[in-house]
Amino acid sequence: MQTLRKAPMKVSIIVASLLPEFGIGSKGRLPWHLKKDMKFFKEVTTRTVDQNKKNIVIMGRNTYDSIPKRFRPLKGRLNVILSKNADEYREQLKSELQAHPDTLKIEDSLEKAIEQSKLLHGIEEVFIIGGAQVYNSAMSAQGHIVDRIFLTKISSPVKVSMDTFLKFDAEQWEKRSLDDLEEYLKSKGLGGEFQLSGNKEGEFEYSFLLLENKK
Ligand SMILES: NC(=O)c1ccc[n+]([C@@H]2O[C@H](COP(=O)([O-])OP(=O)(O)OC[C@H]3O[C@@H](n4cnc5c(N)ncnc54)[C@H](OP(=O)(O)O)[C@@H]3O)[C@@H](O)[C@H]2O)c1
């Protein structure tokens, strides 16, 4: 008799990027303010199929520092912040860590953060949420760290000032169909919640894509 094997925990990148440059940031901030994309980010990273589980968001220290204090740690998710100087950063965030002992953690390497995540009970998915240093090291790491990318693909007819970019190797990623993305959203109770293509806010047009690691 065949035994059912539990699906391994997926590790995903979630990122909004302006193509063709693959820009993601400007002066330490996002170069845009896209309401529906913010909602997509919040819902996808927070919702779970199993109501008893939570997701993990992993981010670099600069990205965490750029979140207004009243919004951090990001609610409903376990926040793991990366710093090579983890002890020094722990000291700096001492009061925040004391206030949120179960939802805020600091690790000194991405690999360790992912390994630790896989050992925790009650975790459904891991999302790498930026910034550039973390995205780029996750995508270029040896071995298979990232399973898929939730990419908000942005375009603009006017020039957008950007200073932070993804090193994106198109060869490594395969685009999944919009039906696959919709099915994933549906599994989390988000069916029909988002228009996947042709969104427009100000000068920005954007679509939500799901890419899978070919490896
Ligand atoms: N468009 C998007 O979807 C999106 C999403 C998130 C962020 N962003 C943008 O990205 C920009 C920030 O990116 P960034 O590259 O400056 O900062 P970042 O990746 O958020 O943080 C960099 C810092 O994180 C730590 N770190 C990074 N990788 C690490 C690793 N593998 N192991 C241990 N520590 C690690 C280091 O801290 P220490 O120096 O303390 O060692 C490093 O200085 C901003 O403009 C932000 O708005 C865009």
The ligand as an SDF file (V2000), in Angstrom:
LIG
                    3D

 48 52  0  0  0  0  0  0  0  0999 V2000
   10.0010   45.6680   -4.3420 N   0  0  0  0  0  0  0  0  0  0  0  0
    9.9330   44.8230   -3.3340 C   0  0  0  0  0  0  0  0  0  0  0  0
    9.1310   43.8690   -3.3590 O   0  0  0  0  0  0  0  0  0  0  0  0
   10.8040   45.0210   -2.1330 C   0  0  0  0  0  0  0  0  0  0  0  0
   10.6720   44.1990   -1.0110 C   0  0  0  0  0  0  0  0  0  0  0  0
   11.5170   44.4220    0.0860 C   0  0  0  0  0  0  0  0  0  0  0  0
   12.4500   45.4530    0.0530 C   0  0  0  0  0  0  0  0  0  0  0  0
   12.5380   46.2190   -1.0570 N   0  0  0  0  0  0  0  0  0  0  0  0
   13.5120   47.3260   -1.1380 C   0  0  0  0  0  0  0  0  0  0  0  0
   14.8440   46.7920   -1.0330 O   0  0  0  0  0  0  0  0  0  0  0  0
   15.6790   47.8210   -0.4850 C   0  0  0  0  0  0  0  0  0  0  0  0
   16.4380   47.2350    0.6960 C   0  0  0  0  0  0  0  0  0  0  0  0
   17.3110   46.2190    0.2300 O   0  0  0  0  0  0  0  0  0  0  0  0
   18.7910   46.0380    0.8360 P   0  0  0  0  0  0  0  0  0  0  0  0
   19.5200   45.0860   -0.0300 O   0  0  0  0  0  0  0  0  0  0  0  0
   19.3660   47.3800    1.0800 O   0  0  0  0  0  0  0  0  0  0  0  0
   18.5180   45.4690    2.2900 O   0  0  0  0  0  0  0  0  0  0  0  0
   18.0450   44.0840    2.9520 P   0  0  0  0  0  0  0  0  0  0  0  0
   18.3340   42.9320    2.0640 O   0  0  0  0  0  0  0  0  0  0  0  0
   16.6700   44.2730    3.4670 O   0  0  0  0  0  0  0  0  0  0  0  0
   18.9970   44.0680    4.2470 O   0  0  0  0  0  0  0  0  0  0  0  0
   20.3820   43.9650    4.1110 C   0  0  0  0  0  0  0  0  0  0  0  0
   20.9830   43.5970    5.4440 C   0  0  0  0  0  0  0  0  0  0  0  0
   20.4160   42.3820    5.8990 O   0  0  0  0  0  0  0  0  0  0  0  0
   21.4260   41.5380    6.4270 C   0  0  0  0  0  0  0  0  0  0  0  0
   21.5770   40.3830    5.5370 N   0  0  0  0  0  0  0  0  0  0  0  0
   21.2700   40.3080    4.2130 C   0  0  0  0  0  0  0  0  0  0  0  0
   21.5110   39.0830    3.7430 N   0  0  0  0  0  0  0  0  0  0  0  0
   21.9570   38.3580    4.7870 C   0  0  0  0  0  0  0  0  0  0  0  0
   22.3660   37.0080    4.9390 C   0  0  0  0  0  0  0  0  0  0  0  0
   22.3630   36.1470    3.8950 N   0  0  0  0  0  0  0  0  0  0  0  0
   22.7770   36.5980    6.1540 N   0  0  0  0  0  0  0  0  0  0  0  0
   22.7960   37.4400    7.2180 C   0  0  0  0  0  0  0  0  0  0  0  0
   22.4180   38.7320    7.1290 N   0  0  0  0  0  0  0  0  0  0  0  0
   22.0090   39.1800    5.9290 C   0  0  0  0  0  0  0  0  0  0  0  0
   22.6750   42.3830    6.5050 C   0  0  0  0  0  0  0  0  0  0  0  0
   22.6030   43.0480    7.7710 O   0  0  0  0  0  0  0  0  0  0  0  0
   23.9320   43.3970    8.6210 P   0  0  0  0  0  0  0  0  0  0  0  0
   24.5660   44.5260    7.8640 O   0  0  0  0  0  0  0  0  0  0  0  0
   23.4110   43.7880    9.9590 O   0  0  0  0  0  0  0  0  0  0  0  0
   24.7770   42.1450    8.6210 O   0  0  0  0  0  0  0  0  0  0  0  0
   22.4740   43.3710    5.3870 C   0  0  0  0  0  0  0  0  0  0  0  0
   23.1910   44.5730    5.5590 O   0  0  0  0  0  0  0  0  0  0  0  0
   14.7640   48.9670   -0.0830 C   0  0  0  0  0  0  0  0  0  0  0  0
   14.7700   49.9550   -1.1070 O   0  0  0  0  0  0  0  0  0  0  0  0
   13.4040   48.3040    0.0160 C   0  0  0  0  0  0  0  0  0  0  0  0
   12.3270   49.2110   -0.1710 O   0  0  0  0  0  0  0  0  0  0  0  0
   11.7480   46.0250   -2.1470 C   0  0  0  0  0  0  0  0  0  0  0  0
  1  2  1  0
  2  3  2  0
  2  4  1  0
  4  5  1  0
  4 48  2  0
  5  6  2  0
  6  7  1  0
  7  8  2  0
  8  9  1  0
  8 48  1  0
  9 10  1  0
  9 46  1  0
 10 11  1  0
 11 12  1  0
 11 44  1  0
 12 13  1  0
 13 14  1  0
 14 15  2  0
 14 16  1  0
 14 17  1  0
 17 18  1  0
 18 19  2  0
 18 20  1  0
 18 21  1  0
 21 22  1  0
 22 23  1  0
 23 24  1  0
 23 42  1  0
 24 25  1  0
 25 26  1  0
 25 36  1  0
 26 27  1  0
 26 35  1  0
 27 28  2  0
 28 29  1  0
 29 30  1  0
 29 35  2  0
 30 31  1  0
 30 32  2  0
 32 33  1  0
 33 34  2  0
 34 35  1  0
 36 37  1  0
 36 42  1  0
 37 38  1  0
 38 39  2  0
 38 40  1  0
 38 41  1  0
 42 43  1  0
 44 45  1  0
 44 46  1  0
 46 47  1  0
M  CHG  2   8   1  16  -1
M  END
$$$$
